[in-house]
Amino acid sequence: MLNDGRTYVEAEIAFQKTRLSLAANRSKSGIIYVLGALALLHLALIALVIGAVISLIEWLGPVGATCAVVGTLLVGVAIMLWLARDKFKNLANAFKDNPPADTL
């Protein structure tokens, strides 16, 4: 009876190791595909920015078009950083001894 239990535990451990190996292998492949997709998305956004500059040159001139696109992107960066700061503030308040009521 003890040997049966030991055999079962050994088989279960071997099964879980195999399962973990499969999950790690599939995850690695999935991560590679996600990184490839993010690289292509980055290139697409670069093309969009360049296209925006080129299309605005007719109305604003080269310097104006560049300034308009860069300014718009910097406003977006500022908004995202402001939102991130609020999220991190809320997270920090959640770990204080007496958190404000609005962060719970």
C-alpha positions in Angstrom: 0.0 0.0 0.0 2.8 2.4 0.8 4.5 1.6 -2.5 1.3 2.4 -4.4 1.2 5.8 -2.7 4.8 6.5 -3.4 4.4 5.4 -7.1 1.3 7.6 -7.4 3.2 10.6 -6.0 6.2 10.0 -8.3 3.9 9.7 -11.3 2.1 12.9 -10.3 5.4 14.8 -9.9 6.6 13.5 -13.3 3.3 14.6 -14.9 3.4 18.0 -13.3 7.1 18.5 -14.5 6.1 17.6 -18.0 3.1 19.9 -17.8 5.3 22.7 -16.6 7.8 22.1 -19.4 5.1 22.3 -22.0 3.7 25.5 -20.5 7.1 27.1 -20.4 7.8 26.1 -24.0 4.4 27.4 -25.3 4.8 30.6 -23.2 8.2 31.3 -24.7 6.8 31.0 -28.2 3.8 33.2 -27.3 6.1 35.8 -25.8 8.2 35.9 -28.9 5.0 36.4 -31.1 3.8 39.2 -28.8 7.2 40.9 -29.0 7.1 40.6 -32.8 3.6 42.1 -32.8 4.7 45.0 -30.6 7.7 45.6 -32.9 5.4 45.8 -35.9 3.0 48.1 -34.0 5.8 50.4 -33.2 6.8 50.5 -36.9 3.2 51.2 -37.9 3.0 54.1 -35.4 6.3 55.5 -36.7 4.8 55.4 -40.2 1.7 57.1 -39.0 3.7 59.9 -37.4 5.8 60.4 -40.5 2.6 60.4 -42.6 1.0 63.0 -40.3 4.1 65.3 -40.7 4.1 64.8 -44.5 0.4 65.5 -44.9 0.5 68.6 -42.7 3.5 70.1 -44.5 1.1 71.5 -47.2 -0.8 73.6 -44.6 1.8 74.3 -41.9 5.1 74.0 -43.7 7.9 71.5 -42.6 8.7 73.1 -39.3 5.0 73.8 -38.4 4.0 70.3 -39.3 6.8 68.8 -37.2 6.0 71.0 -34.2 2.3 70.2 -34.5 2.9 66.4 -34.5 5.5 66.5 -31.8 3.4 68.8 -29.6 0.4 66.5 -30.0 2.6 63.5 -29.0 4.0 65.4 -26.0 0.5 66.3 -24.8 -0.4 62.6 -25.0 2.7 61.7 -23.0 1.9 64.3 -20.4 -1.7 63.0 -20.0 -0.5 59.4 -19.7 2.1 60.3 -17.1 -0.5 62.3 -15.2 -2.8 59.3 -15.2 0.0 56.9 -14.2 1.0 59.2 -11.4 -2.6 59.1 -10.0 -2.6 55.3 -10.2 0.7 55.0 -8.4 -0.5 57.5 -5.7 -3.6 55.4 -5.2 -1.4 52.3 -4.9 0.9 54.0 -2.4 -2.1 55.2 -0.3 -3.4 51.6 -0.2 -0.3 50.5 1.6 -0.3 53.3 4.2 -1.4 52.6 7.7 -4.5 54.9 7.4 -5.4 55.1 3.7 -7.8 57.7 2.5 -11.3 56.4 1.9 -11.3 57.2 -1.8 -8.4 54.7 -2.5 -10.2 51.6 -1.2 
